Amino acid sequence: MSTVKVGLIQIHCGKIIEHNIQKTIEKIKGTVKKGAQIVCLQELFSSEYFPQTVNVKNYDLAENIDSGTLAEMGELAKELAIVLIVPFYERAGTGIYFNSAAIFDADGECLGITRKNHIPDGPQYHEKYYFVPGNTGYPVYETAYGKIGVGICWDEWFPEVARLMSLQGAEILFYPSAIGSEPDHPEISTRSSWEKAISAHGISNGVFVAATNRVGQEKDMNFYGGSFISDTFGNILASLDDEEGIIVQEINLKDIERTRNMLQFFRDRRVDTYAPILQKEMLSTPSLKSKNKQSAFLFKET
């Protein structure tokens, strides 16, 4: 299959979980009516963004992987014959919680769980209180409609995540998100930077990118939406503004080979020079003296 239709859901979440789920199901069916074959929901789609505050009661929102919500989504994927990416708050054990996404194939089978690796912490983004860093790595799923990778919200900013999934054969990178206002910098919107940073992964790796975000006011935060799908050159193919809605966009997976044959980033990688990237601390700049020594060595006649 060379062409596939990708669908994204962007909704405003209210206080009542059942209402959010039902609204999402209606939107999913709306994308299928427009031909969507792979559909991605926004991060923590069933509830308001609870990490705005630190509250032990919010742990009660976590679900087991065999919860009723996920079972319903699996049945829906089977009924509609779609691949469905379902982000959820995962209860993995007593006191162990992950920010996760379940990937259902078109026959309703759960292909696996991706757990969010990079956990942010800042004003009204108190995620380290709620989530353990992921331990699933960066899996790629071979679905009925193509190979996909999933990075959850903060993961989407890191180029290493996109590269690792792309190297494993991912053709479309999905990024379910929950991003909006910055309470300590109310004068700044990250929306443009968000779109540029994520769509740039498509350029660097020659893949399609699909990022979906929530939208609207939730307690003290405003989420700016802006869900989009971009191509292998980082061009925005379809997007939403700051309103609820859906995107359905057809893409041609053959464009991946065409792009990579033009921009040979994979061929020209110098993995033998990348060891310093594994160091946590900032790298110091070599002194002029050491640079001169290196230059003398490099250009010494033999």
Rosetta blueprint (number, residue, H / E / L):
1 M L
2 S L
3 T E
4 V E
5 K E
6 V E
7 G E
8 L E
9 I E
10 Q E
11 I L
12 H L
13 C L
14 G L
15 K L
16 I L
17 I H
18 E H
19 H H
20 N H
21 I H
22 Q H
23 K H
24 T H
25 I H
26 E H
27 K H
28 I H
29 K H
30 G H
31 T H
32 V H
33 K H
34 K L
35 G L
36 A L
37 Q L
38 I E
39 V E
40 C E
41 L L
42 Q L
43 E L
44 L L
45 F L
46 S L
47 S L
48 E L
49 Y L
50 F H
51 P H
52 Q H
53 T L
54 V L
55 N L
56 V H
57 K H
58 N H
59 Y H
60 D H
61 L H
62 A L
63 E E
64 N L
65 I L
66 D L
67 S L
68 G H
69 T H
70 L H
71 A H
72 E H
73 M H
74 G H
75 E H
76 L H
77 A H
78 K H
79 E H
80 L H
81 A L
82 I L
83 V E
84 L E
85 I E
86 V E
87 P E
88 F E
89 Y E
90 E E
91 R E
92 A E
93 G E
94 T L
95 G L
96 I E
97 Y E
98 F E
99 N E
100 S E
101 A E
102 A E
103 I E
104 F E
105 D L
106 A L
107 D L
108 G L
109 E L
110 C E
111 L E
112 G E
113 I E
114 T E
115 R E
116 K L
117 N L
118 H L
119 I L
120 P L
121 D L
122 G E
123 P L
124 Q L
125 Y E
126 H L
127 E H
128 K H
129 Y H
130 Y H
131 F L
132 V L
133 P L
134 G L
135 N L
136 T L
137 G L
138 Y L
139 P L
140 V E
141 Y E
142 E E
143 T E
144 A L
145 Y L
146 G E
147 K E
148 I E
149 G E
150 V E
151 G L
152 I L
153 C H
154 W H
155 D H
156 E H
157 W H
158 F L
159 P H
160 E H
161 V H
162 A H
163 R H
164 L H
165 M H
166 S H
167 L H
168 Q L
169 G L
170 A L
171 E L
172 I E
173 L E
174 F E
175 Y E
176 P E
177 S L
178 A L
179 I L
180 G E
181 S L
182 E L
183 P L
184 D L
185 H L
186 P L
187 E L
188 I L
189 S L
190 T L
191 R H
192 S H
193 S H
194 W H
195 E H
196 K H
197 A H
198 I H
199 S H
200 A H
201 H H
202 G H
203 I H
204 S H
205 N H
206 G L
207 V L
208 F E
209 V E
210 A E
211 A E
212 T E
213 N L
214 R L
215 V E
216 G E
217 Q E
218 E E
219 K L
220 D L
221 M E
222 N E
223 F E
224 Y E
225 G L
226 G L
227 S L
228 F E
229 I E
230 S E
231 D L
232 T L
233 F L
234 G L
235 N L
236 I E
237 L E
238 A E
239 S E
240 L L
241 D L
242 D L
243 E L
244 E L
245 G E
246 I E
247 I E
248 V E
249 Q E
250 E E
251 I E
252 N E
253 L L
254 K H
255 D H
256 I H
257 E H
258 R H
259 T H
260 R H
261 N H
262 M H
263 L L
264 Q L
265 F L
266 F L
267 R L
268 D L
269 R L
270 R L
271 V H
272 D H
273 T H
274 Y L
275 A H
276 P H
277 I H
278 L H
279 Q L
280 K L
281 E L
282 M L
283 L L
284 S L
285 T L
286 P L
287 S L
288 L H
289 K H
290 S H
291 K H
292 N H
293 K H
294 Q H
295 S H
296 A H
297 F H
298 L H
299 F L
300 K L
301 E L
302 T L
